[in-house]
């Protein structure tokens, strides 16, 4: 068996099952149908779920065409703008859809760009016989699909992943996971995300294992359904972002877990966003009574530009967790401390070995470009077979990001924008230098949040804001917005109303919470001489109490972080430590 597409993760009645022979036949038929319509190398949008997505996606690859997975269509304005940007960027003429979605998509294509792409429903097409398929003789350097970066920006970047990238990263993932062809992969991760597409679908298929897929929306509606899928399909390898494990801890009841056995689950991968040691520990403890072994918990680091998987913590042992000084870490200093050190600490999770066969990794000072020693924080640079060649149709950005050279003269590196440190052979992720916020596995762009906030209230319309993240002392990443407020009414009621409107608009546009909102006087948001917002500088000024604050509304974890940081910054504190 190659694939199980589960209509209902709890009930096997609606499952669609494919052997490798059946999957191969279906892919050839879809490819033959596409070859009748389009030239080799054409970009084909794929907007479907489950079995229909797999048939369409593999058919594109068999046809020698470039698949472009799309997320579900939403009524959200920014989502539609982003969709239109993807369609325009790829210049795709065709979108593959499921039959039930074809009319729905036709009714909802306004402002998405999809009105220019002809919808083809595979179940309604008269597909040719598999024997009509013509081998396109694709090479390892040919593009298999374009993965568009997830997030809120209206200008998403396309990451063109080659057949060679897929093959190399699949083999790498198998080695890092310790999996064999006897393992069964699966889960809920969406196919328009690299974690779902490459790690959950393509890796097991490339390596001759099997996978079981469920709809991401089913997990979000019923988090326990993920765990029930693992039980009924005997899944051994499954993963998700940190928020998924936290959601299960907070919402899944013993009644929902009745009869569930998780003892098959040998690799529970946590990746795609900052990893909380506390969440991993809670998840292991919460579901231990249902057969989950602590050693199944796995931490990982990856990114679309590296196909997906860069490193994973070793299989069958719990990830390494290191206690570090939280305040020093906020200054990009990695200082391990003991439990009796008398300082506030953050628990950092080791994401796996820093040096592997697939990736050549360096930690580099982002300013001087000098390679940093073990134990020193810097930007993570990568090169290797899994690193893609650049961004789709973006030569200048590709040169900047994919052809970096260290001060020592080593070249050809991808600058990830992520900050990390190598400690005792393990890679730890400490933050980011690029201006992108990762929330619930999604990339959100600060300028988008700032724009929405500015539009939410008249007193914010002529000022500027700075959105950034701060790691609370329990390791959770919290989104913070500092925004200038200009009005003669500075009473508490008016200020609180402005905060409420900001949060409501941001939640409506991006479906995320804002744990920290700080309203400041005009001119308090840090900017360069040319007017560019300095988000890192504003963040530091806020932490150090250097902003003229009118009103701030913070979550309890952020309040603790702020108090601890300012206490540690008092004269004599560094000397005492």
C-alpha positions in Angstrom: 0.0 0.0 0.0 1.2 3.5 -0.9 -1.4 5.9 0.3 -4.6 6.2 2.4 -6.6 9.4 1.9 -9.0 9.6 4.8 -12.3 11.5 4.3 -12.9 11.1 8.1 -9.8 10.5 10.3 -12.0 8.7 12.8 -14.0 6.5 10.4 -12.4 4.3 7.8 -15.6 4.0 5.8 -14.7 6.8 3.4 -11.0 6.0 3.0 -9.5 6.0 -0.5 -6.6 3.5 -0.7 -3.9 3.3 -3.4 -1.3 0.7 -4.0 1.9 1.9 -5.7 0.7 0.3 -9.0 -2.7 2.1 -8.7 -1.0 5.4 -7.9 1.3 5.0 -10.8 -1.5 4.3 -13.2 -3.6 7.3 -12.0 -0.6 9.6 -12.3 0.1 8.4 -15.8 -3.5 9.0 -16.9 -3.6 12.5 -15.4 -0.3 13.3 -17.0 -1.5 12.1 -20.4 -4.5 14.3 -20.0 -2.4 17.3 -19.1 0.0 16.6 -22.0 -3.0 16.9 -24.4 -3.7 20.4 -23.0 -0.3 22.0 -22.1 3.3 22.2 -23.1 6.1 20.6 -21.0 7.3 23.0 -18.2 3.8 24.7 -17.9 2.9 25.7 -14.4 -0.3 24.0 -13.2 -2.2 25.2 -10.1 -3.4 22.4 -7.8 -6.3 23.2 -5.5 -7.7 20.0 -4.1 -7.6 17.9 -1.0 -6.8 14.3 -0.2 -6.7 11.8 -3.0 -7.6 14.4 -5.7 -4.6 16.5 -4.7 -2.3 13.5 -4.8 -3.5 12.4 -8.3 -3.3 16.0 -9.6 0.1 16.7 -8.1 1.8 13.5 -9.2 0.2 13.8 -12.6 1.9 17.2 -13.0 5.3 15.7 -12.2 4.7 12.7 -14.5 3.8 15.2 -17.3 7.0 17.2 -17.0 5.0 20.2 -15.7 5.5 22.3 -12.6 2.9 21.9 -9.9 1.9 24.9 -7.8 -0.1 23.8 -4.7 -2.7 26.4 -3.5 -4.3 26.8 -0.1 -8.1 26.8 0.2 -9.8 29.9 -1.2 -10.9 32.3 1.4 -13.1 35.4 1.5 -10.3 37.2 3.3 -9.1 40.2 1.3 -5.4 39.7 1.9 -5.7 36.0 1.1 -7.3 36.8 -2.2 -4.6 39.4 -3.0 -1.9 36.8 -2.2 -3.7 34.2 -4.4 -3.8 36.7 -7.2 -0.1 37.4 -6.8 0.7 33.6 -7.0 -1.4 33.2 -10.2 0.3 36.2 -11.8 3.7 35.1 -10.8 3.4 31.6 -12.2 1.3 32.7 -15.3 -0.6 29.4 -15.0 -3.4 28.7 -17.4 -4.9 25.8 -15.6 -6.1 25.0 -12.1 -6.8 21.4 -11.1 -9.7 21.1 -8.7 -12.0 18.5 -7.3 -15.5 18.2 -8.8 -17.2 19.5 -5.7 -14.9 22.5 -5.6 -15.1 23.5 -9.3 -18.3 25.5 -9.1 -17.5 26.8 -5.6 -14.1 28.1 -7.0 -15.8 29.6 -10.0 -18.2 31.5 -7.7 -15.3 32.8 -5.5 -12.6 33.7 -8.0 -13.2 37.4 -7.8 -9.9 39.2 -7.2 -7.9 35.9 -6.8 -6.6 35.8 -10.4 -8.1 32.3 -10.8 -10.6 33.7 -13.3 -7.7 33.6 -15.8 -7.0 30.0 -15.1 -9.2 27.3 -16.6 -10.5 24.9 -14.0 -10.2 21.2 -14.7 -11.9 18.7 -12.4 -10.1 15.3 -12.6 -13.2 13.3 -11.8 -15.1 14.9 -14.7 -12.3 14.7 -17.3 -12.2 11.9 -19.8 -8.7 10.9 -19.0 -6.7 8.9 -21.5 -5.3 5.4 -20.8 -2.1 5.2 -18.8 -0.4 3.9 -22.0 -0.9 7.2 -23.7 1.5 8.9 -21.3 4.7 10.1 -22.8 7.8 10.1 -20.6 9.0 13.8 -20.4 12.6 12.6 -19.5 12.8 15.1 -16.6 16.2 15.4 -15.1 17.2 16.0 -11.4 17.7 19.7 -12.1 14.2 20.2 -13.6 11.7 22.0 -11.4 9.0 19.7 -9.9 6.9 22.2 -8.0 6.9 25.8 -6.7 6.3 26.2 -3.0 5.0 29.7 -2.2 6.0 30.9 1.2 3.1 30.9 3.6 2.1 34.2 5.1 0.2 37.4 4.9 2.2 39.3 2.3 0.6 40.1 -1.0 4.0 39.4 -2.7 4.7 35.8 -1.7 8.0 34.3 -2.9 8.1 31.1 -5.0 10.6 28.5 -4.0 11.2 26.2 -7.1 12.0 22.7 -5.8 13.7 20.3 -8.3 13.3 16.6 -8.6 16.9 16.3 -7.3 16.0 18.4 -4.2 13.1 16.0 -3.5 15.1 12.9 -3.9 18.0 14.1 -1.8 15.9 15.5 1.0 13.7 12.4 1.2 16.7 10.2 1.7 18.0 12.7 4.3 14.7 12.7 6.2 14.6 8.9 6.3 18.2 8.9 7.7 17.4 11.6 10.3 14.1 9.9 11.3 15.6 6.4 11.4 12.6 5.2 9.4 12.5 2.3 7.0 10.2 1.2 4.2 8.1 -0.6 6.8 7.2 2.7 8.5 3.9 4.4 7.9 3.9 8.2 7.8 0.9 10.5 7.9 -1.1 13.3 9.6 -3.0 16.5 8.9 -0.4 18.9 7.6 -1.7 20.9 4.5 -0.3 20.1 1.1 0.4 23.8 0.3 3.0 23.8 3.1 6.4 22.1 2.7 6.1 20.2 6.0 3.0 18.6 4.7 3.8 18.2 1.0 7.5 17.0 1.2 7.8 15.5 4.6 4.3 13.9 5.0 3.6 12.9 1.4 6.6 12.8 -0.9 9.2 11.5 1.5 7.4 8.2 2.2 6.4 7.8 -1.4 9.9 8.4 -2.7 11.4 5.9 -0.3 8.8 3.2 -0.7 7.0 3.5 2.6 3.3 4.5 3.0 1.4 7.5 4.2 -2.1 8.3 5.5 -3.5 11.8 5.0 -6.4 13.7 6.6 -7.7 17.2 6.0 -6.1 20.0 8.0 -9.4 21.5 8.7 -10.5 18.3 10.4 -7.6 18.7 12.8 -8.4 22.3 13.6 -12.1 21.5 14.2 -11.3 18.3 16.2 -7.7 18.2 17.4 -8.2 14.7 18.8 -8.9 13.4 15.3 -5.1 13.5 14.5 -4.4 11.2 17.4 -7.2 8.8 16.4 -5.8 8.7 12.9 -2.4 7.7 14.3 -4.1 4.9 16.2 -6.3 3.5 13.5 -3.7 3.6 10.7 -0.8 2.5 12.9 1.2 5.6 12.0 4.8 5.7 13.1 6.0 9.1 11.8 3.8 12.2 12.1 4.5 15.8 13.0 3.3 19.3 13.2 4.1 22.8 14.4 4.5 23.5 18.1 0.9 25.0 18.3 -0.6 21.6 17.3 0.9 19.8 20.3 -0.1 22.7 22.6 -3.7 22.6 21.1 -3.9 18.9 21.8 -2.8 19.4 25.4 -5.3 22.1 26.0 -8.4 20.6 24.3 -8.3 16.8 24.0 -10.2 15.0 26.7 -9.9 11.5 28.1 -13.3 10.7 26.7 -12.1 11.6 23.2 -9.1 9.3 23.7 -11.1 6.3 24.8 -9.6 3.2 23.1 -6.7 5.1 21.5 -3.3 3.5 21.5 -0.4 5.7 20.5 2.4 3.1 21.0 3.0 2.9 17.2 4.1 6.5 17.1 7.9 6.4 17.2 8.6 9.9 15.7 6.5 12.9 16.8 8.2 15.7 15.0 7.9 19.2 16.3 9.0 21.8 13.7 8.0 24.7 11.4 7.9 27.3 14.2 9.8 28.0 17.5 9.7 24.9 19.7 8.7 25.1 23.4 10.4 22.6 25.7 7.4 23.0 28.1 4.9 22.1 25.4 6.9 19.0 24.4 7.1 17.9 28.0 3.4 18.5 28.6 2.4 16.6 25.5 4.6 13.6 26.4 3.1 13.5 29.9 -0.5 14.1 28.8 -0.5 11.2 26.3 1.8 8.8 28.1 -1.3 6.9 29.5 -2.3 6.3 25.9 1.0 4.6 24.9 3.1 7.6 23.8 6.7 7.1 24.7 8.7 10.2 25.8 11.5 9.1 23.4 9.0 9.6 20.5 9.2 13.4 20.9 11.4 14.8 18.1 12.6 18.4 17.5 13.5 19.6 14.0 14.6 22.6 12.0 13.8 23.1 8.3 12.7 25.6 5.7 11.2 25.6 2.2 14.5 26.9 0.7 16.2 23.7 2.0 13.3 21.6 0.5 12.1 20.9 4.1 14.2 19.0 6.5 17.6 20.3 7.6 18.1 18.4 10.9 16.2 16.4 13.4 17.0 15.3 16.9 18.2 11.7 17.1 15.5 9.0 16.9 14.3 7.0 19.9 15.8 9.5 22.5 14.1 12.6 23.9 15.5 15.9 22.5 18.3 17.6 24.4 17.1 20.6 26.4 19.6 23.3 27.6 18.8 25.9 30.2 20.2 29.3 29.3 20.2 32.8 30.8 17.0 34.4 29.3 18.2 38.0 29.5 21.6 37.3 28.0 19.8 35.3 25.2 17.7 38.4 24.4 21.1 40.0 23.6 22.1 37.1 21.4 24.4 35.6 24.0 24.1 31.8 24.6 25.0 31.2 28.3 24.0 27.8 29.7 23.1 28.0 33.4 22.3 25.5 36.1 19.0 25.3 38.0 20.5 27.0 41.0 22.0 29.9 39.0 19.6 32.5 40.4 18.7 33.9 37.0 15.6 33.6 34.9 16.2 30.9 32.3 14.8 29.8 29.0 14.8 26.2 28.0 16.1 25.8 24.5 15.5 22.5 22.6 18.2 21.1 20.5 17.0 20.5 16.9 19.5 17.8 16.0 23.1 17.5 14.8 24.5 20.7 13.2 26.6 18.8 10.7 25.0 16.2 8.4 25.8 14.6 5.1 23.1 16.6 3.3 23.9 20.1 4.6 27.1 22.1 5.1 26.2 24.5 8.0 27.9 27.6 9.3 27.0 30.0 12.1 27.9 33.5 10.7 28.0 37.0 12.2 25.4 38.7 10.0 27.2 42.0 10.0 30.9 41.1 9.6 30.1 37.8 7.8 32.8 36.0 9.9 32.2 32.4 10.8 31.4 32.1 14.5 32.7 29.5 16.9 30.6 26.9 18.7 28.7 28.5 21.5 28.4 31.9 19.7 25.0 33.1 18.2 24.9 34.0 14.6 22.9 33.6 11.4 22.5 30.0 10.1 24.0 29.6 6.6 23.5 26.4 4.6 24.7 24.8 1.4 24.1 21.3 0.0 22.0 19.2 -2.4 18.7 20.1 -0.8 19.1 23.8 -1.1 17.1 25.1 -4.0 18.7 27.3 -6.7 16.9 30.6 -5.8 13.5 32.3 -5.8 11.1 32.0 -8.8 11.5 35.0 -11.1 13.5 37.0 -8.5 17.1 37.2 -9.6 18.2 40.0 -7.3 16.7 38.5 -4.1 18.1 35.1 -5.2 21.6 36.5 -5.5 21.3 38.1 -2.0 20.0 35.0 -0.3 21.4 32.0 -2.2 25.0 33.1 -3.1 26.4 34.4 0.2 30.2 34.3 0.9 31.8 34.4 4.3 34.5 36.8 5.2 36.9 33.8 5.1 36.0 33.3 1.4 33.7 30.3 1.5 30.8 30.8 -1.0 27.5 29.4 -2.3 25.6 29.6 1.0 21.9 30.2 1.6 21.4 32.9 4.2 18.4 31.6 6.2 17.7 34.7 8.2 17.4 32.5 11.3 19.7 32.9 14.3 21.2 29.9 15.9 24.1 28.4 17.8 26.0 25.1 17.8 26.4 23.7 21.3 27.9 20.3 21.9 27.2 19.4 18.3 23.5 20.3 18.5 21.9 23.1 16.6 19.7 25.4 18.7 17.5 28.1 17.1 17.6 31.3 19.1 15.6 33.8 16.9 15.5 35.5 13.5 17.1 38.5 11.9 14.8 38.6 8.9 11.6 40.5 9.5 9.1 37.7 9.5 7.0 36.4 12.4 6.2 32.7 12.7 2.8 32.2 14.4 1.1 28.8 14.4 3.3 27.6 11.6 2.5 30.6 9.4 4.8 33.3 8.2 3.4 36.7 8.9 5.0 39.9 7.7 5.3 42.9 10.1 4.4 45.5 7.6 1.1 43.8 6.9 0.2 43.8 10.6 1.3 47.4 10.9 -0.8 48.5 8.0 -3.9 46.8 9.4 -3.3 48.4 12.8 -2.9 51.8 11.2 -6.3 51.5 9.5 -8.1 50.3 12.6 -8.5 53.7 14.4 -8.3 57.4 13.4 -5.7 58.1 16.2 -3.3 55.6 14.6 -3.7 56.6 10.9 -1.0 59.2 10.8 1.6 57.4 13.0 3.7 54.3 12.4 4.0 51.0 14.1 6.5 48.3 14.6 5.5 44.6 14.9 7.9 42.0 16.2 8.0 38.9 18.4 9.4 38.4 21.9 10.1 35.1 23.5 8.4 34.8 26.9 10.3 33.1 29.6 8.5 29.8 29.0 9.8 29.8 25.5 6.6 30.8 23.7 6.9 33.3 20.9 4.5 36.3 21.4 3.6 38.9 18.8 4.0 42.5 20.0 2.9 45.7 18.3 4.3 49.2 19.3 2.2 51.9 17.6 2.2 55.7 17.7 -1.0 57.2 18.9 -2.0 60.8 18.0 -5.1 62.3 19.5 -6.1 64.9 22.1 -8.1 62.2 23.9 -5.5 60.2 25.9 -7.9 59.0 28.5 -7.7 55.3 29.5 -11.1 54.6 27.9 -10.0 56.0 24.6 -6.6 54.2 24.7 -8.2 50.9 25.6 -10.7 51.3 22.8 -7.8 51.8 20.3 -6.1 48.6 21.6 -9.4 46.7 21.3 -9.9 47.8 17.6 -6.3 46.9 16.7 -6.7 43.4 18.1 -10.1 42.9 16.4 -8.8 44.0 13.0 -5.6 41.9 13.2 -7.6 38.9 14.3 -10.1 39.3 11.5 -7.4 39.8 8.8 -4.8 37.2 9.9 -6.5 35.0 12.5 -3.8 35.6 15.1 -3.9 37.2 18.6 -1.8 40.1 19.7 -0.6 39.3 23.2 1.2 42.7 23.5 0.0 46.1 22.3 1.9 49.3 23.3 0.7 52.8 22.4 3.4 55.4 22.4 3.8 59.1 21.6 4.7 60.4 18.2 8.3 59.7 17.2 8.8 56.8 19.6 8.9 54.1 17.0 12.5 53.8 16.0 13.3 54.7 12.3 16.4 55.1 10.1 17.4 58.4 8.6 15.5 57.4 5.5 12.4 56.6 7.4 12.6 52.8 7.5 11.1 51.3 10.6 13.7 49.7 12.9 11.7 46.9 14.5 14.7 45.4 16.3 15.6 48.8 17.7 12.0 49.4 18.8 11.9 46.0 20.5 15.0 46.7 22.4 13.8 50.2 23.4 10.6 48.7 24.7 12.4 46.0 26.7 14.8 48.6 28.2 12.0 51.0 29.1 13.2 53.7 26.7 9.8 54.3 25.1 7.4 57.1 26.2 4.4 54.8 26.7 0.9 56.1 26.8 -0.8 52.7 27.3 0.2 49.1 27.1 -1.8 45.9 27.4 0.4 42.8 27.8 -0.2 39.1 28.4 1.0 37.7 31.7 4.1 36.0 30.1 5.1 39.3 28.4 4.7 41.2 31.7 7.0 38.7 33.4 9.5 39.0 30.5 9.5 42.8 30.7 10.0 42.8 34.5 12.8 40.4 34.4 14.6 42.1 31.5 14.5 45.5 33.3 15.6 44.1 36.6 18.5 42.4 34.9 19.4 45.7 33.2 19.7 47.6 36.5 23.2 48.7 37.5 25.1 46.0 39.3 22.9 43.2 38.0 25.5 42.1 35.4 28.2 42.2 38.1 26.2 40.1 40.5 25.7 37.5 37.7 
